[in-house]
Amino acid sequence: MIQRKILLQNGWLHLPIGRDAQRRYVRFEAAGQPFAELYLGLSEKPDFYCGMELNRYLGQEIAVTIDEEAPGELLDGIQEGGAMDAENPLYPDLYAERFRPQYHFSSRRGWLNDPNGLFFDGTLYHLYYQHNPYGVTHGGVNIHWGHAVSRDGVCWTERPDALRPWSCKNHIASGSCIIDREGIAGFGKGAVIAAFTHLGSRNFHVHPSAEYPSEGQFLAYSADGGNAFSLFPGNPAIPTECGKSWRDPRIFACPDGGFGMAVYETDDAGDCVSFYQSGDLRHWERTSRSPDLYECPDLFRLTPVNGGDPRWVLYGADGMYRIGDFAEGAFRQTGQRIPLDFGSCTYAGQTWNDRDDSDGRMHISWLRDEGLSWDDADSYPGMAFSQCMTIACLLTLVRTPDGDRLHRYPVPAVDRLRIGEGESVSVRTEDHVSVLPELSGDLTLRIDAAEPVCVRAGSASFVYNPASGQVCFDGRREYRLLRSGPLELRVLTDRMSCEFFLQREISASYGIQMEGRTIEIETSGALAVEGTRYAMRRIWQ
């Protein structure tokens, strides 16, 4: 066993992390009480530092302990100091790294995946997310709820992690938030209520592949606008049966009063989503189950923009949405399942609660690196962070001859990132056009051809038929656009992503390195391409 005691004078500890360093369980205590046990790759020759915000223990002595055999000097590299920001000499290139997305959200340090707990407080958009703050892989350990806020849904400011694991045996898995405006849970009017899964972590004490079962769906409340949360008494609010890893509670307001919760579960037939209802946010009763949904359910109501009654939208982590009605605690689907995004790299998207949806439902998704391996420390090569989010988009419901459909398009605030008037693109040729976008840019094109057109960026591609409006993505998913003829195409490129938007209807998002890549446009006849190429401002202060 080795131990070091550190007087916390400035509110932060900075941990020296080696990308390939041996990882060990490290326990943190204040006043003799443990408050965290993390699985860390501490290194005497660190590749980077990661910050641990501990302002609640300011002025106290922090004991850092490794119980197993380890070099005695391994803890010496931990530094006490000020905040993790660009002014701190331990973070000299913060937000300026080679592969740092310039206008897509990524975390200062560590791994990022599913967006969680999205809500709008009337001034700020809150984005929580699955976050390993102390490593560049998920690893099945250390998962917190990271936290960022924005006034427009595009330019983000990170805040300290809002929900942190209190035991190495479990972590804070995906979930959601809602504002309890009337204070029915008993924590005051306007309290922010978070629902999350207390999910088993990988037990490296026993075997790297072993997991503890889920402890169920937990509830927490925040009285300070969503920065810090305290647990409800009596958790779990919804226990898990027989140790199954049921997870990802999605909390929402019910149309007939009270609150509902959608939870990914399994039954004898396989994956499903179960619905629960509560009148007080404390006691929950299962009301129904719907089949064939895997992970991270989302449920919301939209009114068609071209007239008609409101409809409910339900989808899961794979982004396959279905439209129907929700009443008496049950969802009844009408029509088929359709992709919300037709690319290969979006997962676990969610929408914002407590926002006026008259212009559409605001949505964001994890945008995975296309070469992702869960245990690959170089998914973002050489970086001290990994993964990013899509750009925030508005979902609108449209009645079409093929049934009700969701359209997805960037929020208007994205346009304000454009620098200047842009550069004109105008090419008339045969067969092929190659357009070099800005590395972090916005490219708007009108593609006019008589024959089917193939558009490609790296390994990502789609074929558009101007006669029928039919599109085929990556040789797999197909969709018929409402509008045929010339293709209005918008391409948002960033250092690790490329997002296509077709006819302002649908999107296809890809997590590819864009450095040096062109947009290739090919057809078998005459081709006319007109448009504008913009560079985009970086969102990081």
Secondary structure, 3 states (H helix, E strand, C coil): CEEEEEECCCCEEEEEECCCCCCEEEEEEECCEEEEEEEECECCCCCEEEEEECHHHCCCEEEEEECCCCCCCHHHHCEEECCCCCCCCCCCCCCCCCCCCCCCCCCCCEEEEEEEEEEECCCCEEEEEEEECCCCCCCCCCCEEEEEEECCCCCCEEEEEEECCCCCCEEEEEEEEEEECCCCCCCCCCEEEEEEEEEECECCCCCCCCECCCCCEEEEEECCCCCCCEECCCCCCECCHHHCCCEEEEEEECCCCCEEEEEEEEECCEEEEEEEEECCCCCCEEEEEEECCCCCCEEEEECCCCCCCCEEEEECCCCEEEEEEEECCEEEEEEEEEECCCCCCEEEEEECECCCCCCCEEEEEEECCCCCCCCCCCCCCCCCEECEECCCEEEEEEEECCEEEEEEEECHHHHHHECCCCEEEEEEEEEEEEECCCCCEEEEEEEEECCCEEEEECCEEEEECCCCCEEEECCCEEEECCCCCCEEEEEEEECCEEEEEECCCEEEEECCCCCCCCEEEEEEEEEEEEEEEEEECCCCC
